[in-house]
Amino acid sequence: MRGILVALLLLLIWPARAQGPAELRGRVVDAETGQPVPNAQVGVAGNRVGTSTNADGVFTLSVPPAYQHEPLEVALLGYRKYTQALPPLPGPGLLIRLQISPAALGEVTVTSSVTGIVRAAVARIPRNYPVRPTRLTGFYREAENARGDTSQFQYFAEGLLTVYQAGYQHPGDDGAVEIRESRKVELRAPGTADHNWYGGPFVPHQLDFVHRRAAFINPAHFRDYDYRLLPQTTFRGRPVYAIAFAPKPGRAARADFAGRLYIEEGSYAFLRAEWHRTPAGLRHESQAAVAIEGRSSRVDYQPYAGRWYLKSAWHRTQGRPRRGPSAPVDVLVEYLTTAIDTAQGPRPGYAARAQYRDVYLENAVPYDSTFWQRQTTLVPPAAVQQALRRAAAPGPAAAAGAPGQVAGAPAGRSAPVRRPSRLRYGYLVGGWPVAEASGAVQVGFAPAGSGFQALGAAVLRAQSTTYWSSFSYEFNTVGGWWVRVASRSGFGRLGGSGWEGGLAYEHNLNPRRRPIFARAGLTYFHQTVGRDLGPYHNPDAGLRVAGTAFKADEIGLTLRTTTGAPQPKLGLGVELSRRLELVADAGYLLFPRTRTQLALDERSGFWLSRSTAALDLPAAATLRVDGQPANAAPWQPGRLTFGFGLLYRPR
């Protein structure tokens, strides 16, 4: 009975194992020279799943069971399309020989201008590219090494991405990216500067020149570029325009790019672009940690179901660190689409989406070269594989736990995970109900023993609210508790200044999606509001008021109220990104104390040395409102306050 059960279990398990994805391996070479062919597009099921060859012409492709009877296609600009039936999988690696297309040596003439070809291709973008949202599964690689030496890596990172792309008729919508899995190798020596390269996983969006309407295909910038027709080539047996573009004479300061475009002759679809930054383009770059000396890119598209989709993106940055070791570095970023899903699924949730300023290496999952066995990846070139093997090899450095180890190896180390900054700051605007009736106000001031005399007057207009702008600093102490300090400056007919300080607590009400924070706190509120009564000549060089010496020729008077009170606050915050939060708060003043004062300030001299003083009314001066004696200013502060704004959290 036990043997029968084991046999039945094996019968159930074996088909399940047999139905899993199978790996297709191969190498693509030039049929005439035998040299490897890099960047060739390898696809199955009409390019529903696919990969590309690496610098050595090598590829691997994980083929799902549903596609294991579909034909294999290999295509590249300038070569004839290669098609064959898939062999039984898994099996030995294929050797594929691509034949050069004779049309690649031909010349082409056009009746319209070369710029007209580019204009026609731009006009047909909605016809040639998807207009519905698309999900791409892609493989991403990022590495930094000493320039000219691929054996000296600073780091090596890989990831599996889900790339959400909006329709190509919406160039302003960059979509979203989800990092599903990632691995890394940290090879920096202790004390080596970390350049913090941002935006790596967003390369599928940043380099998608068709979707973003890069300057060299943007009609608004055509006047900055010269377009020149090159010898014709082919793709998948169809003729292709090859067009070189470069800054137009006299417009070099406005043209950031130079390179080549490839446009299919029949459909006017963009198939590829290769470009680099011009000297003007490099001057427009901004990198705090690295002086950029060169940037070059390449992007390819592939056909699927009657439309063209992003296939691969390659980007290289050359620069020199501004601090630390001065050796120049190369940073290489590669992206490869391995599967296309045209179903209109929702964008990845906020919690799952990568943020542009997330540093890719901060993912704490260690590198493991066997992890990708069941995934389609871009095979590392032989030089990179050798560097990784050297990093993983045991030796004296490994025994000491020194850098140069594959993160996750027994004696290795992984890069530290940086935590968000505890500090955040921001700019807010707000309001405070201050009821003011229309009328006139007069203030007379003549200090005893002095020749200074002033009679200030102002006409009041009815209003119910005064407004302020505020700059706020918040520091996270523990958990959701924040220490908050803010300065305020009033604007409008009733101006003034103030400050606020205290504690606040923030709790996330939506932990699984975009964070929405409930905010509560207790602060001390201090604010002045008042009316400027104008400057007055000071004939007394020895004038002293409330123990303060006033030596300036002009002294200004302000009638103001000063209010101080404890203030409980409630509010909400919505995280716009992992560094930016939109907040709104309302507060209520408890037991407010308000005083009416006459403020004096010097109106000339260096502003840091100007003297100021405040005197309580009515003892220090005479106050009249609408011609009648009064003891308080003719406006009444309320108890409610409100404000909203943005808080920014640095790294």
Buried (B, 14 or more C-beta within 10 A) or exposed (E): EEEEEEEEEEEEEEEEEEEEBBBBBBBBBBBEEEEBBBBBBBBBBBBBBBBBBBBBBBBBBBBBEEBBEBEBBBBBBBBBBBEEEBEEBEEEEBEBBBEBBEBBEEEBEEEEEBBEBBBEBBEBBEBBBBBEBBBBBBBBBBBBBBBEEBEBBBBBBBBBBBBBBBBBBBBEBBBBBBBBEBBBBBBBEEEBBBBBBBBBBBBBBBBBBBBBBBBBBBEEBBEBBBBEBBEBBBBBEBBBBBBBBBBBEEBBEBBBBBBBBBBBBEBBBBBBBBBBBBEBBBEEBEBEBBBBBBBBBBBBBBBBEEBBBBBBBBBBBBBBBEEEBEEBBBBBBBBBBBBBEBEEEEBBEBEBBBBBEBBBBBBEBBBEBEBBEEBBBBBBBEBBEEBBEBBBEEEEBBEEEBBBBBBBBEBBBBBEEEEEEEEBBBEBBBBBBBEBEEBEBBBBBEBEEBEBEBBBEBEBEEBEBBBBBBBBBBBBEEEBEBBBBBBBEBEBBBBBBBBBBBEBBBEEEEEEEEBBBBBBBBBEBBBBBBBBBBBBEBEBEEBBBEEEEBBBBBBBBBBBBBBBBBBBBEBBBBBEBBBBBBBBBBBBBEEBEBBBBBBBBBBEEEEEEBBBBBBEBBEBBBBBBEEEEBEBBBBEBBBEBBBBBBBBBEE
